[in-house]
């Protein structure tokens, strides 16, 4: 008998990889959810990431997700940080109602943003939101943005975790396609028609809570606030569980 639980899709953030989200992925799988969390094309260490944008990330996720939707499964999309751009775009034509109108089964039922770029304005980009200039945590290098020594230092990387853990995590971070930060968004969080939840991280120094909340309000998201920095799933098991519990709550609606 097919599971009645929705599939959970996870879009990781810039410079990060799915392995950094294991404190979300593993508890969800333990609770019986199928979790789709592949590495996204616009992030990596080789030239395959060059020129990639959120459009390529959406294509990658659909490769994994479409077989489940065609079986009649529903999905909850979860996005962290830059992953919010692709998460919004993924829903275009893929909601339960969209697919039903085409005579298809399954579909996306809801979206959860975590300190994410739920960009509300068509034509905007991540780099544009930052004023057109990259922050000091990364620099341009060929077709990529790469993290700087400043960005990798425990004092400046916006992780509220012990220094030794920060150093270990930093060693696993990768490059980000320049195009992914510069691409103009064509399908925004406002365009998403399914129920949306936005988890505002109140202690986030990189994406301030006020900006998170303004995007969430513009996109008509239900807002949930947690006391954490930009990476609650890295800070502690307890904060990771807060995020998991919100995903599970949304999945059960």
PAKERO-686421 format. One record per residue (C-alpha): x, y, z. Coordinates in pm, whole numbers, plus 50000, padded with zeros to 5 digits. Each point is the difference from the previous one (the first is absolute). Layout:
! PAKERO-686421
XYZ;...
***
This chain:
! PAKERO-686421
500005000050000;501375034249901;500875023650282;497465027250073;502765022950121;501175026849758;503474999149852;502295026350153;502205019649760;502995018950141;501775028449821;503335007050167;501585034550018;502895015549808;503484985650062;498484971550203;499174963849919;497324975050106;502344984550258;499745031850205;496244994150033;500214964950142;498465011050332;496855007649802;500174971949745;500634971050235;497215007650253;497525004749716;500974966749846;499764983650341;496415012350018;499224982949671;500375028449752;501664996449664;502525028649988;501405013249673;503135020650064;502514997549715;502965023449952;498865028949782;501715007549667;500835036450078;502204989150293;503214980149970;503744999049956;500374993149627;499075017649678;496654982249979;498595026850233;501095028649774;497125019849855;497374980350193;497015017750153;496894991850200;498454987149676;502544971749995;499334992950367;496294996349924;500754975949716;502194978950229;497294997450265;497324991449744;502124970749881;499624985150347;496545012650089;497944994149683;499854961850032;498485003950347;497485025949881;499024977649708;499244972950257;497535023850161;502265011150285;499815035350139;503085019950101;501065026350251;502845022249884;502515012550258;502575026649917;502845016050189;501725032649913;500645003849625;498084967749944;496825020250041;500345013749646;499944965649837;497394986950244;497525026649893;500714993049632;499554962550049;496335004950078;499215015549660;497654975649830;500694973150261;497475006650276;497254974950068;497495023149831;502275007249703;500544963349931;496374991150055;499045025549734;502234980849756;498534966550098;503014990350209;500234985850350;502045012650295;501645033750040;501565025050237;497735008150294;502025025750197;503315018250038;502095006650311;502675027249987;502765001350263;501845033450011;499604997449625;499875022849700;496275000849944;500545027649746;496705017949938;500945021049695;500324986649646;503315009949842;501815003350332;503134979950079;501934990150308;502865022849904;497555028549942;498514995450346;503535003950138;500385033249820;501834986249695;503234993250186;501014966350151;500495000450378;503534995250136;499354963450077;500564990549635;501725012749686;499734994849624;502414974949849;499334991949634;496434986749964;499694994450375;499655017450330;502384984650253;500035004850374;502715023150130;502214994850303;497845026350168;496864980349922;501514967250115;501275013950330;497954989150303;499525036450100;498245009649678;498164970049856;496655004450177;500034965650162;499054999750366;501994968650075;503354992050169;503125010949815;501314964649938;496674989849845;500005031049781;503474992049872;498994964149919;496895011249813;501885027049811;502314973749853;497004984449825;498675031849841;500195004349625;499805026449724;496845016749872;499185008449641;500165037649944;496994997249772;497924985550283;500415031750206;499525023249706;497064983649821;496765020049995;497134981550164;497094993349764;497724980450235;499855015550346;498824989750344;496945021949938;499164978049699;499964968450214;496364989850041;500264972750264;500135007250375;503355014750103;501705000350339;503025021850072;502294992150295;501625032650109;503354995450174;500095028550249;503774999850062;501044998049634;502785025149932;500324992749628;496345002349900;498515022650268;496724989550157;498335032349886;500824991849636;498844964150043;496725011850146;499445026049727;500434973549729;497714976350187;497315026450034;500275010349634;499534963649899;497084994650243;501834973150194;499014987350341;502855011850221;501654979250271;502875015250199;502824980850162;502915012150209;502974990249787;502555012149749;499994992049629;500764963050057;497754986450278;500514964449879;503725003650075;499675017950332;498554971650206;497844968949984;497255019350177;499905027749741;500184975049716;497004982450156;498095033050006;500415002349624;499144963149947;496865003850211;498845029549790;500554980349678;498104970350141;497165022650115;499715015049651;500214965649841;497084987950213;497615027449891;
***
